[in-house]
Amino acid sequence: MITRVRGTEDNLDVRLYNFILSSIKHHLTLYNFNEIDTPILEHTELFVRAVGTETDIVSKEMYIFNTASGESICLRPEGTASVIRAYIENKVEQAPWKVFIHGPMFRHERPQLGRWRQFSQTSLEIVNTQSIAHDAHFLKLLDRLFTDIFKLNHYVLKLNFLGCLDDRKAHKAALVEFLTTHQTQICQTCVARKEKNTLRVFDCKNEDCKALYTSAPKIIDHLCAACIQEWGQLTQLLSMLSVNYAIDHTLVRGLDYYNKTVFEFSSRDLGAQNAFCGGGRYSLGKDFGAKDNLSCVGAAIGMGRLLMLVEKHVQQLSLPQEPALHVVIPFSEQQLPLALMLVDQLLAHQLAADILCEKASISNLMKKANKAGAKYALIIGPDEQAQGTIAVKNMLKGETTVVKQADIISFLRG
Ligand code: HAM
């Protein structure tokens, strides 16, 4: 048997997923976001420059291949870099540019519950905005989506502020000193990260390291006057908008492009892979050809993880009603043409209908109609054919009514 590729999933019923996606799209439209689409294939260099060579994504998780002409191409591991590339390449002049993309992303991670090698994200970005008020408005948008639309509870919005480049330099120096003092207590990965990507030690899963880092220097204590003011403004605006958050000084996010605000929505209902949305303020563009870096704020929703959460209390949501299904059952081959005409007539009148053409006993076919969720079974035997009627069985009540073929549409609509 040929099986699916490790770390990928089959979804054999996408109705709930589609409901989630269309609810997100509707919500984002209200907030004046436009949907755009960018390719799944991108130049590898795009992510090397945007996400950073020392990040896990670029250093070990990308699906990369070389084309016959020697180009290095990859399957996109995230959407943000592509959105900024598209903004610059297409010379978009709108600022701020509020857009979202939805689609599959690819990361060669160790698969586990909630972590796949192919997964879908909805990535929403406000491109080219300096105002910290946008960060607050953006977090309210997400919080409202999860609370009001999907009725999620048991989740927390973790928030941190990474300051500007100079703040991070000052913090890094203090952190390196702290790590050097405690070098014998930290794991080998953290020893390596100390030199290459110091802030990432906070992503370490080792319990001893995690305990030690609760007393490590905090970025918040190294903010310049302007950043202190912005951070204060952000927390004030969030309180004003009734957005609950928990400050997490160790939240640094695994991509290099962030500065200032960073956040993650996580839920204890998800297990180890508990973040279902993450993002923050970032600077990108200069490396892809813009005159200066663009200041932006964005986030990506992990659609698979959000689906897992929504599935847990789907009964609290008002999902769109499926149209009632009517199943036409011919007794034998002789009634098949008439049955086909009938199902076609129902469909032409926008009624959901199907036909059972298999050779099987009537009781077997009735069981199939029941399993399919039919409201009515429309049975045509030799008598009905001769008399121009249909035996219509109400599958819920078990009653059968004989209806003239000419009256069937009004009967079903009635
Ligand atoms: P990220 O934190 O790497 O950020 O991913 C965002 C979300 O995608 C995660 O919180 C998680 O729900 C989901 N996700 C990530 N990797 C996997 C995986 N292997 N399997 C299943 N779900 C996964 C970004 O991608 C940034 N581009 C977000 C952003 C947008 N920042 C600014 N704008």
Boltz pocket constraint, residues with backbone or C-beta under 6 A from the ligand:
constraints:
  - pocket:
      binder: B
      contacts: [[A, 77], [A, 78], [A, 79], [A, 80], [A, 107], [A, 109], [A, 114], [A, 115], [A, 116], [A, 117], [A, 118], [A, 119], [A, 120], [A, 121], [A, 123], [A, 124], [A, 125], [A, 255], [A, 265], [A, 275], [A, 276], [A, 277], [A, 278], [A, 279], [A, 280], [A, 282], [A, 297], [A, 298], [A, 299], [A, 300], [A, 301], [A, 302], [A, 303], [A, 304], [A, 305]]
      max_distance: 6.0
